[in-house]
Amino acid sequence: MFGKLLGAFIGRQIDRRDGKGGVKGAVMGAAAAGLIRRAGPIGLIAGGAWLAKKHFDKRKAEKAYAEARAADYPPTV
């Protein structure tokens, strides 16, 4: 069940990224779910590390954006 949910999530992200929708995301999501299922613990660790890096990079970019916005609009006293 978890593999199917993960495959659906991956497929949705692929479709969202290319903006066209269609079968491509569904096929890629199903393939990713099968690959993860067969990869076992090593695949799970690699996938978790990849997700953690993406999350870290996103937070870093958001922090840099917030600091740039704060520099543009200093507080008035």
C-alpha positions in Angstrom: 0.0 0.0 0.0 2.8 2.4 0.9 4.4 1.7 -2.5 1.2 2.6 -4.4 0.9 5.9 -2.4 4.6 6.7 -3.1 4.1 5.9 -6.8 1.1 8.2 -7.0 3.0 11.0 -5.3 6.0 10.6 -7.7 3.6 10.5 -10.7 1.9 13.7 -9.5 5.2 15.5 -9.1 6.3 14.5 -12.6 3.1 15.7 -14.1 3.2 18.9 -12.2 6.7 19.6 -13.3 6.1 19.1 -17.0 2.8 20.9 -16.9 1.1 18.7 -19.5 -0.4 15.9 -17.4 -1.3 12.6 -19.0 0.2 9.1 -18.8 3.8 9.9 -18.4 3.6 10.6 -14.7 1.5 7.6 -14.0 3.9 5.3 -15.8 7.0 6.8 -14.1 5.3 6.6 -10.7 4.4 3.0 -11.1 7.9 2.2 -12.3 9.4 4.1 -9.3 7.1 2.2 -6.9 8.2 -1.1 -8.3 11.9 -0.1 -8.3 11.7 1.0 -4.6 9.9 -2.2 -3.7 12.6 -4.3 -5.2 15.5 -2.2 -4.0 14.8 -3.0 -0.4 16.4 -1.2 2.5 19.2 0.3 0.4 16.7 1.9 -1.9 14.7 3.1 1.1 17.8 4.7 2.6 18.8 6.3 -0.7 15.3 7.6 -1.3 15.1 9.0 2.3 18.5 10.8 1.8 17.3 12.3 -1.5 14.1 13.6 0.1 16.0 15.0 3.1 18.4 16.8 0.7 15.5 18.3 -1.3 13.9 19.5 2.0 17.1 21.0 3.2 17.7 22.8 -0.1 14.2 24.2 -0.1 14.5 25.5 3.5 17.9 27.1 2.6 16.4 28.8 -0.4 13.4 30.1 1.6 15.7 31.4 4.3 17.9 33.2 1.7 14.7 34.7 0.1 13.5 35.9 3.5 16.8 37.5 4.3 16.9 39.3 0.9 13.4 40.6 1.5 14.4 41.9 4.9 17.4 43.7 3.5 15.2 45.4 0.9 12.7 46.6 3.5 14.5 47.6 6.7 12.3 48.4 9.7 11.6 52.1 10.3 11.8 53.5 13.8 
